[in-house]
Each structure stands twice: as C-alpha cells, then as structure tokens.
Amino acid sequence: MSSDAETQRARRAHLVNLRQELLAPVSAILGFGEMLHQDASQNGPEDAVADLERILTAARDLHAMVDRLLDPELAETLFEGADVAAAQKKLRHDLRTPINAIKGYGEMLLEDLEDLGAERLRADFDILLDQTNQLLSQIDTIVDFSRSGAGTRATDQAAPPSGPAESTTMFAGLVESIRPVDETEAGKVETGNILVVDDIEANRALLSRRLTRDGHRVTTAEGGRQALDLLEADDFDLVLLDLMMPEINGFEVLARIKADPRLHRIPVIMISALDEVDSVVRCIEAGAEDYLPKPFNPVLLKARINAGLEKKRWHERERLYLSRLEDEKEKFERLLLNILPQQIVGRLNDGETIIADRVDDVSVLFSDLVGFTQISAELAPTELVSYLNALFSDFDAIARELGVEKIKMIGDAYMVVAGVPEPRADHAPAIAEMALRMIETVATAKHEHGAPFTARIGIHSGPVVAGIIGTHRFVYDVWGDTVNLASRLESHSEPNRIQVSEATAALLGDRFELEARGQIAIKGKGKQTTYFLNAADPADVKAP
C-alpha cells in the first residue's frame, strides 16, 4: 500500500478514535439532559424547565458536532493545510462552547434544587455534571492530532499514538479494521432474483441497471399492488421497497409481505427519502431487514443486498436442515415404534428414564413351532428364513388388528400379551382370538405353501411386571409367574393345540369352546388344571 493511502487511513482512523472518545460521554450528557427535562416538564418545578431546555439544546449541539467528526469535508478541514494547530484550537473552542453552557446552567440549577423542591433530580444532575466535567478536562488530550501520527502532508508516515500499550494496540486495530474495500472482494456478491418497487421510473431504472450489472435478475414494479401480484407469481430472494408510494404505500406492502406465510421470509430493504428515526424504527419493527435513505450510497446498497441475500440463503439452508432433521426424526420414530409400543415411546419422549409397571390383569401367549430344530436342518437357509418371515409377518398383522402387543421372537418362539401397556378388560378373549388365528395361519401356510410347520400354544392370565430393559438394543418385556406358567403351558401343549390355564378359562366363559384336559404335571408348578381352546365367536373379539 502507498504511503499516501496509509496516511489517509491513519487520518480517518484518528477521526474514528476521536469521535469514539467523545461520543460516549456526550451521549450520557444528552441522555440525562433529556430525562431531566422530561421529568421537570411533567412533574415540575416549572422554574427549572427553561434552564433545562438550554442544557438540552447545548447537549444536542454538542452531540451533533461530535457526530459530524467523520464527515469527509471535516477531515479535509482538520488535516489538509499547514495550520493544524489552528484547526485544533477551533475544534477545542467549538466543543467547549456547548460544554460550558451545560456546566454553567447545570451548576446553577443544582444549587437551587432544594429551594425548588426538586431534590429527586439531584442524582441525575450529579451524573450529568460529572460527565460534563470529565469531558471538559479531557478535551485537550482528546483533540491532540499529534497522537495519531497523521501529518498534514501526504508524505507523512502514520505512526501509532503515544500512551499506554493498550491504546497503541487499539489504534492499530482500528486502522486495520477500516481498511479500504478490496475491489476484488467487493465484486464477490451474492446474486439473486430481486424485486424493485418504486413509483418513480428514474429510480427503478437506476436500481435495475445497477443491480443487473452486479449479476442479479431484476423485476420492477411501479406500485404496491403490482408488487404484491408479482410476489404471488414468482419466487424472489429480496425486495427493495420504496416507502412513499401512492395507493398502497411501502409500509402497507411490507406488512402484507410479513403477514403472508409464503412470503414472510423474503428479506425486505426499505429505501426512502424519509430518514426520520420514527420511519426507520416502524419499518424495522414491521420486519424490514434494513432501511436506506435516498440518495443511497451504492457501495452500502451492495453490502446490504449481499447481507440480505446471504441471510436468506442461511434461512433456506436452515429450513432444509430442519426438514431433513424432521425426516430423520420420523424414521427414528417409525423404527422405535417397530421396537416399542407407542405409549412407551411417548413416555420416553416425555423424559421418563425408568419404565416399569405392575399390571394386575393381562393374558400372556407363548407359541412354538413343533420339530423346528429337525426341520431347520433339512431346509436350505434361504427357504427356512422365507417360511419364518412369511409366517411371523402374518402373526404381526393379526396382533396389530386385534390390538395385542407382540413382545418378542426367540428363534421359532413367538410371545404376545394382551392388557399391556394399555389395560383392557377383554384381554383374555383378545389373546384367545389371537391364538386361534395363529393356528389357522400355520395350517394355511402348510396347505398353500408347503410350510412344514405345526404350532403349539400356551396361555395364562394374571399379574405381570412390564417395562424396558437394557440401554443398547433395549426391549419392552414382561416378567413374573404369569409369564413362566404361560411358557410351561406351551411346552406341555400338543401340536396344533392351544392349552389355557384355569384362570384364563374362567375369563373366557362360554364364548369359546373349551375342552377340559384335566390336571397335568408342570415342572416347577405341580399339578395344574388346564383346557384346550377349540373355537371362538369372532364377533365377540374386536380390536380396541
């Protein structure tokens, strides 16, 4: 970078630093002046209002003066020419004039507060005067251009300010942060489909030409109604919207865009000759991304458009990510529902970590394929898996239809329970119907597909404990004596027969055909009275 450019940057950086050091106390003075004036105007004393108006006017003048310190013309006044000392002297004088006015009127009012009955204002006056005194004492140090090292000639070299190391570091960082815009980087803008809305043709033409040159696709509208029609017909990435338009003004168009679920994510940048704070605030509150006054700075316009388009791209990426996340969540939910009952999934999602319930009235079914070990040795693996998959898939469909809960498969064994996780009064009839249809399904598979299987089933009713076990490949399972006896009844049953316990038979009543088997010896359970279940009236059993 040339020495001229470095000098210009140093000058500009020092103005930024100067403005920054002045702006904080000046803003505090203005803020407390406004609060004091408002308080006195509303609550008295009236005798203080006139002097507070003078303080407020001086504070506004001071704030405006500081706010202009980055103006390019002021930079020329301060740094160009030989008499920098004279410029410093004038700036000190200009700053001291409103400061002295604030200090003078403030001190007089502070002395009179007790007589005026306005002691409540003392704390705010103390802060206002403290900030004023500090600012006044620092004026000579702040307005010292030699600290910047920015000379008056283009050949002068920029040097860091004297003083503490942190000030040097801050100033160096400030110079770096306001480096000129790289033309190559400035050309790297987001491009998109932009709608320009302005009732003045010359403005539309200028914006359209400028944006098209930057690579954007541009559509123009001469009014709010046409803009809304175009927004319905096309997908735009950004809207440049004039505020002052006949028929439907820009604010109304903005409100309609943000109220429309399909359009509300489109960034809107307001452009208007009105630059009052109220207009800006109202548009930002209504959802505008930004607000640029006319005539607009083209570099600033490009930066704002680029930022708006980038934000929209991020919103689109976010929506895509959330959509994919939702898809994955649905897949996970479906997978989880294939493993666990729906009610249990809901409880896990609600934050339960340990699920274990005692249920007093359930019916448990165990089934087993007779001679499976021998048959599996005779069949090819693919043929065996095909038979089992078809058979157990049919069992699953019956369980879903009847609203009973498949617990697990272990090899050729199939376990089903009615009454968990949701209790049901007809758990015994439901499980009986499940058993009868399983026997029928096995018989059909043997007849139609040559499946070499017969089934043996056992059922018992009573209390169980149900819950989730494990943290890896966890399962929903049931435990207890009821489960053990149902398993024993299956192993002591006969091919193509359903053996039920006395407790289950009592619950089935006369709706099913039960064949008394008498007492049989069951390992670990002693003598048990059992029955064979032969038939049922399907109308008596309905899915919940």
C-alpha positions in Angstrom: 0.0 0.0 0.0 1.4 3.5 -0.8 2.3 6.0 1.8 -0.5 8.3 0.7 -3.0 5.6 1.3 -1.5 4.7 4.7 -1.7 8.4 5.7 -5.3 8.7 4.6 -6.2 5.6 6.6 -4.4 6.9 9.6 -6.2 10.2 9.4 -9.5 8.5 9.0 -8.7 6.1 11.9 -7.8 9.0 14.2 -11.2 10.7 13.4 -12.9 7.4 14.3 -10.9 7.2 17.6 -11.6 10.9 18.3 -15.3 10.5 17.7 -15.4 7.4 19.8 -13.7 9.0 22.8 -16.1 12.0 22.6 -19.3 10.2 21.8 -19.6 8.1 25.0 -19.7 11.0 27.5 -21.6 13.2 25.1 -24.3 10.5 24.7 -24.5 10.2 28.5 -24.9 14.0 28.9 -27.6 14.1 26.2 -29.5 11.2 27.7 -29.5 12.6 31.3 -30.4 16.0 29.9 -33.4 14.6 28.1 -34.5 12.7 31.2 -34.2 15.7 33.5 -36.1 17.9 31.0 -38.9 15.4 30.7 -39.2 14.9 34.4 -39.3 18.7 35.1 -41.8 19.2 32.3 -44.2 16.6 33.6 -43.7 16.9 37.4 -42.2 20.4 37.9 -40.7 22.6 39.1 -41.7 24.9 36.2 -38.9 27.3 37.1 -36.3 24.7 36.1 -37.8 23.9 32.7 -36.3 26.9 30.8 -32.8 26.3 32.0 -33.1 22.6 31.3 -34.2 23.4 27.8 -31.0 25.4 27.4 -29.0 22.5 28.7 -30.8 20.1 26.4 -30.2 22.4 23.4 -26.5 22.6 24.2 -26.3 18.9 24.6 -27.9 18.3 21.2 -25.5 20.8 19.6 -22.6 19.0 21.2 -23.8 15.6 20.1 -24.4 16.8 16.5 -20.9 18.3 16.4 -19.3 15.0 17.6 -21.5 13.1 15.2 -20.0 15.1 12.2 -16.4 14.3 13.1 -16.2 11.5 10.4 -17.5 13.8 7.7 -15.0 13.7 4.8 -15.2 17.5 4.5 -14.3 17.9 8.1 -11.4 15.6 7.6 -10.1 17.9 4.9 -10.5 20.9 7.3 -8.7 19.2 10.1 -5.8 17.6 8.2 -5.2 19.5 5.0 -3.2 22.6 5.0 -0.3 23.7 7.2 -2.1 25.2 10.2 -3.2 22.0 12.0 -2.7 23.8 15.3 -5.3 26.4 14.3 -7.8 23.6 13.4 -7.2 22.0 16.8 -7.8 25.4 18.5 -11.0 25.9 16.7 -12.3 22.4 17.4 -11.5 22.9 21.2 -13.4 26.2 21.1 -16.4 24.7 19.3 -16.6 21.8 21.7 -16.1 23.9 24.8 -18.9 26.3 24.0 -21.8 23.9 24.5 -20.0 22.1 27.3 -19.6 25.3 29.2 -23.3 26.1 28.7 -24.3 22.7 30.1 -21.9 23.1 33.0 -23.0 26.6 33.9 -26.7 26.1 33.8 -26.4 22.7 35.4 -24.4 24.0 38.4 -26.9 26.9 38.9 -29.9 24.5 38.9 -28.1 22.1 41.2 -27.7 24.9 43.8 -31.4 25.8 43.6 -32.8 22.2 43.7 -33.6 22.4 47.5 -35.3 25.7 47.2 -37.2 24.5 44.1 -38.4 21.3 46.0 -36.8 19.1 43.4 -34.3 17.1 45.4 -35.4 14.0 43.4 -33.4 15.4 40.4 -30.1 15.7 42.3 -28.8 12.2 41.5 -29.3 12.7 37.7 -27.8 16.2 37.9 -24.7 14.8 39.7 -24.1 12.3 36.9 -24.7 14.9 34.2 -22.3 17.4 35.7 -19.7 14.6 36.4 -19.7 13.6 32.8 -19.5 17.2 31.7 -16.5 17.9 34.0 -14.7 14.8 32.8 -15.3 15.7 29.2 -14.1 19.2 29.7 -10.9 18.0 31.4 -10.1 15.6 28.6 -10.7 17.9 25.7 -7.1 18.9 25.3 -5.9 15.3 25.4 -8.6 14.0 23.1 -8.2 16.8 20.5 -4.5 16.2 20.1 -3.9 15.3 16.5 -0.2 14.6 17.1 -1.1 11.5 19.0 -2.4 10.0 15.7 0.8 10.5 13.8 -1.3 11.7 10.9 0.6 14.6 9.5 -0.6 17.4 7.3 1.2 16.3 4.2 0.8 13.2 2.0 4.3 12.2 2.6 4.0 11.9 6.4 4.0 8.4 7.8 1.3 7.1 10.0 2.5 6.3 13.5 0.8 4.8 16.5 -0.4 7.1 19.2 1.7 7.7 22.3 0.4 6.5 25.6 -0.4 3.1 27.2 0.3 -0.1 25.3 -3.4 -0.9 25.1 -4.1 2.5 23.4 -1.5 1.7 20.8 -3.0 -1.8 20.2 -6.5 -0.3 20.0 -5.4 2.3 17.5 -3.5 -0.2 15.3 -6.6 -2.5 15.3 -8.8 0.4 14.4 -6.7 1.4 11.4 -6.7 -2.2 10.2 -10.5 -2.6 10.7 -11.3 0.4 8.5 -9.1 -0.6 5.6 -10.4 0.3 2.2 -12.8 -2.1 0.5 -10.9 -4.5 -1.8 -12.4 -4.2 -5.3 -11.9 -7.9 -5.9 -13.7 -8.8 -2.7 -16.4 -6.2 -3.3 -17.2 -7.9 -6.6 -17.9 -11.2 -4.8 -21.6 -10.6 -4.1 -24.5 -13.0 -3.6 -26.7 -12.9 -6.7 -30.4 -13.5 -6.7 -33.9 -12.6 -8.0 -34.7 -9.1 -6.8 -37.9 -7.2 -6.9 -37.5 -3.3 -7.1 -40.6 -1.4 -6.1 -40.7 2.4 -6.7 -43.3 4.7 -8.2 -40.6 6.9 -9.9 -39.4 5.4 -13.2 -36.0 7.0 -12.9 -35.4 5.3 -9.6 -36.5 2.0 -10.9 -34.3 2.3 -14.0 -31.2 3.3 -11.9 -31.6 0.4 -9.4 -32.4 -2.1 -12.1 -29.3 -1.1 -14.1 -27.0 -1.2 -11.1 -28.3 -4.5 -9.8 -28.3 -6.1 -13.2 -24.7 -5.1 -13.6 -23.9 -6.8 -10.3 -25.3 -10.1 -11.7 -28.8 -10.0 -10.2 -32.0 -10.9 -12.0 -34.2 -7.8 -11.6 -38.0 -7.3 -11.8 -39.5 -3.9 -11.3 -42.9 -2.8 -10.0 -44.3 0.8 -10.2 -46.6 0.4 -7.2 -47.5 -1.7 -4.2 -50.4 -3.6 -5.8 -48.3 -4.7 -8.8 -45.5 -5.7 -6.4 -47.9 -8.0 -4.4 -49.1 -9.5 -7.7 -45.6 -10.2 -8.8 -44.7 -11.7 -5.4 -47.6 -14.1 -5.8 -46.4 -15.2 -9.3 -42.7 -15.6 -8.8 -40.1 -16.6 -6.2 -38.0 -13.6 -5.2 -34.9 -13.6 -3.0 -35.1 -10.0 -1.9 -37.3 -6.9 -2.2 -36.1 -3.3 -2.5 -39.2 -1.3 -1.4 -39.8 2.4 -1.6 -41.7 3.8 1.4 -43.6 6.7 -0.2 -45.9 5.4 -3.0 -49.5 6.2 -4.0 -52.4 3.8 -3.5 -50.6 1.3 -1.3 -47.5 2.7 0.5 -44.4 0.8 1.2 -45.2 0.2 4.8 -48.5 -1.5 3.9 -46.8 -3.6 1.4 -44.2 -4.6 3.9 -46.9 -5.5 6.4 -48.7 -7.7 3.9 -45.4 -9.5 2.9 -44.6 -10.3 6.5 -48.2 -11.5 7.2 -48.1 -14.0 4.4 -46.7 -17.4 5.4 -45.3 -17.9 1.9 -43.6 -14.6 1.7 -42.6 -13.6 5.2 -39.1 -15.0 5.0 -38.2 -12.8 2.0 -35.7 -10.0 3.1 -37.1 -6.5 2.5 -34.9 -3.5 2.4 -36.8 -0.2 2.6 -35.5 2.8 0.5 -36.9 6.2 1.1 -36.1 9.9 1.2 -37.5 9.9 4.7 -34.8 9.2 7.2 -36.6 10.1 10.4 -35.9 7.7 13.2 -39.7 7.0 13.6 -39.9 5.8 10.0 -36.8 3.6 10.4 -38.0 2.1 13.7 -41.5 1.4 12.4 -40.2 -0.4 9.3 -37.7 -2.5 11.3 -40.4 -3.4 13.8 -42.6 -4.5 11.0 -40.0 -6.9 9.7 -37.8 -5.0 7.3 -34.2 -6.2 7.1 -32.8 -2.7 6.7 -33.6 0.9 5.8 -31.5 3.0 3.4 -32.2 6.7 2.9 -32.2 8.3 -0.6 -30.0 9.1 -2.3 -28.4 5.8 -1.3 -24.7 5.1 -1.3 -24.1 2.4 -4.0 -21.4 0.6 -2.0 -23.6 0.5 1.1 -26.5 -0.7 -1.0 -24.5 -3.5 -2.5 -23.3 -4.5 1.0 -26.9 -4.5 2.4 -28.2 -6.5 -0.5 -25.4 -9.0 -0.2 -26.1 -9.4 3.5 -29.8 -9.8 2.9 -29.3 -12.5 0.3 -26.8 -14.3 2.4 -29.3 -14.3 5.3 -32.0 -15.7 3.0 -29.6 -18.4 1.9 -28.9 -19.3 5.5 -32.6 -19.4 6.2 -33.1 -21.8 3.3 -30.2 -24.0 4.4 -31.7 -23.9 7.9 -35.2 -25.0 6.6 -33.6 -27.7 4.5 -31.6 -28.9 7.6 -34.7 -28.8 9.8 -36.7 -30.7 7.1 -34.1 -33.4 6.9 -33.9 -33.5 10.7 -37.7 -34.0 10.8 -37.5 -36.7 8.2 -34.8 -38.5 10.2 -36.9 -38.0 13.4 -39.9 -39.6 11.6 -37.7 -42.5 10.5 -36.4 -42.9 14.0 -40.0 -42.8 15.4 -41.1 -45.4 12.9 -38.2 -47.6 13.8 -38.8 -47.1 17.5 -42.5 -48.0 17.1 -41.4 -51.2 15.5 -39.5 -52.0 18.7 -41.6 -50.5 21.4 -45.3 -49.8 22.0 -46.5 -46.4 21.0 -47.4 -45.5 24.6 -44.0 -46.4 25.8 -42.3 -44.3 23.1 -44.5 -41.3 24.2 -43.3 -41.8 27.8 -39.7 -41.9 26.7 -40.1 -38.7 24.7 -41.7 -37.1 27.8 -38.4 -37.8 29.7 -39.1 -41.0 31.6 -35.8 -42.9 32.0 -37.0 -45.9 34.0 -40.2 -47.5 32.9 -41.6 -50.4 35.0 -45.3 -51.0 35.6 -47.2 -53.6 37.6 -50.3 -54.7 35.7 -52.7 -57.0 37.5 -54.8 -58.3 34.6 -53.1 -59.5 31.5 -53.1 -62.6 29.3 -49.8 -64.0 28.0 -49.4 -66.2 24.9 -46.4 -68.3 24.0 -46.2 -70.2 20.7 -43.6 -72.6 19.4 -43.1 -74.5 16.1 -43.1 -78.2 16.6 -40.0 -80.0 15.5 -38.3 -76.8 14.3 -34.7 -78.0 15.1 -35.1 -81.1 12.8 -36.9 -79.2 10.1 -34.3 -76.3 10.0 -31.6 -78.9 9.5 -33.4 -80.2 6.4 -34.2 -76.9 4.7 -31.9 -74.5 2.9 -31.2 -71.4 5.0 -33.0 -69.1 2.5 -36.0 -71.4 2.4 -36.2 -71.6 6.1 -35.9 -67.8 6.6 -38.6 -67.2 3.9 -41.0 -69.5 5.7 -40.4 -67.9 9.1 -40.6 -64.4 7.7 -44.0 -65.0 6.0 -45.4 -66.8 9.0 -44.3 -64.2 11.6 -45.3 -61.3 9.4 -48.8 -62.7 9.3 -48.7 -63.1 13.1 -47.6 -59.4 13.4 -50.5 -58.3 11.2 -53.0 -60.2 13.4 -51.6 -58.7 16.5 -52.0 -55.2 15.1 -55.5 -55.9 14.0 -56.6 -57.2 17.4 -54.6 -54.6 19.4 -52.5 -57.0 21.3 -48.8 -56.4 22.0 -46.1 -58.5 20.4 -43.3 -58.8 22.9 -40.6 -60.7 21.2 -39.5 -63.6 19.0 -36.8 -66.0 20.1 -35.9 -68.3 17.3 -39.2 -70.1 16.4 -40.9 -68.9 19.6 -43.4 -66.0 19.4 -44.7 -64.2 22.5 -47.8 -61.9 22.7 -49.5 -60.1 25.6 -52.9 -58.5 25.9 -53.5 -55.9 28.5 -50.2 -54.0 28.4 -49.1 -51.3 28.1 -52.7 -50.2 28.0 -55.0 -52.2 30.3 -58.1 -53.7 28.6 -61.0 -55.6 30.2 -61.2 -58.1 27.3 -57.5 -59.2 27.4 -58.4 -62.9 27.7 -60.8 -63.0 24.7 -58.4 -60.9 22.7 -55.5 -63.3 23.3 -57.7 -66.3 22.7 -58.7 -64.9 19.3 -55.0 -64.3 18.5 -54.2 -67.9 19.3 -57.0 -69.3 17.2 -56.0 -67.2 14.2 -52.3 -68.2 14.6 -53.2 -71.9 14.4 -55.3 -71.1 11.4 -52.4 -69.2 9.8 -50.0 -72.0 10.4 -52.5 -74.5 8.8 -53.0 -72.3 5.8 -49.2 -71.9 5.3 -48.8 -75.6 5.4 -51.6 -76.2 2.9 -50.9 -73.5 0.4 -47.1 -73.1 0.6 -46.0 -76.4 1.8 -44.6 -74.9 5.0 -43.6 -78.0 7.1 -44.7 -76.5 10.4 -47.3 -77.0 13.1 -47.6 -74.8 16.2 -48.1 -75.4 19.9 -49.5 -72.6 22.1 -49.9 -71.9 25.8 -51.9 -69.1 27.5 -52.2 -67.9 31.1 -53.8 -64.8 32.7 -52.7 -62.9 35.8 -50.4 -60.1 37.0 -47.1 -59.1 35.4 -44.4 -56.5 35.7 -43.8 -54.7 32.3 -41.0 -52.3 31.4 -37.9 -51.6 29.4 -34.6 -53.4 30.0 -31.2 -52.5 28.7 -29.7 -49.4 27.2 -28.4 -50.9 24.0 -30.9 -52.7 21.7 -33.3 -52.3 24.6 -36.7 -54.2 24.6 -40.1 -53.9 26.2 -40.6 -57.1 28.1 -42.9 -58.6 30.8 -41.9 -60.7 33.8 -43.5 -62.7 36.6 -45.1 -66.0 37.4 -47.8 -65.5 34.8 -45.2 -65.4 32.1 -43.4 -68.5 33.4 -46.7 -70.5 33.6 -47.7 -69.5 30.1 -44.4 -70.7 28.8 -44.8 -74.0 30.6 -48.3 -74.5 29.2 -46.9 -74.0 25.7 -44.2 -76.6 26.2 -46.8 -79.1 27.6 -49.3 -78.5 24.9 -49.8 -80.6 21.7 -49.2 -79.9 18.0 -51.9 -77.5 16.6 -53.5 -77.2 20.1 -53.9 -74.2 22.4 -53.6 -75.0 26.1 -55.0 -72.5 28.5 -54.8 -72.3 32.3 -57.8 -72.5 34.6 -57.5 -68.7 35.3 -57.8 -67.9 31.6 -60.6 -70.4 31.0 -62.6 -68.7 33.8 -62.2 -65.3 32.0 -63.2 -66.8 28.6 -66.5 -68.1 29.9 -68.9 -69.7 27.4 -67.9 -67.5 24.5 -65.3 -70.0 23.5 -65.3 -73.8 23.2 -63.0 -75.2 25.9 -62.1 -78.8 26.2 -61.1 -79.9 29.7 -57.8 -81.7 29.7 -57.8 -82.3 33.4 -54.7 -82.0 35.6 -51.2 -82.2 34.2 -47.9 -82.1 36.0 -45.9 -79.0 35.1 -42.3 -78.7 36.0 -41.9 -76.3 38.9 -45.7 -75.7 39.1 -47.0 -79.0 40.3 -50.4 -80.2 39.2 -52.4 -77.7 37.0 -55.9 -77.9 35.7 -55.8 -77.0 32.0 -58.1 -76.8 29.0 -57.7 -76.9 25.2 -59.2 -73.9 23.4 -61.0 -75.1 20.3 -63.2 -72.3 18.8 -64.5 -68.8 19.3 -67.1 -66.4 18.0 -65.0 -63.7 16.2 -67.8 -61.2 16.8 -67.0 -61.3 20.5 -63.4 -60.1 20.0 -62.8 -56.6 18.5 -59.7 -54.5 18.1 -59.7 -51.6 20.6 
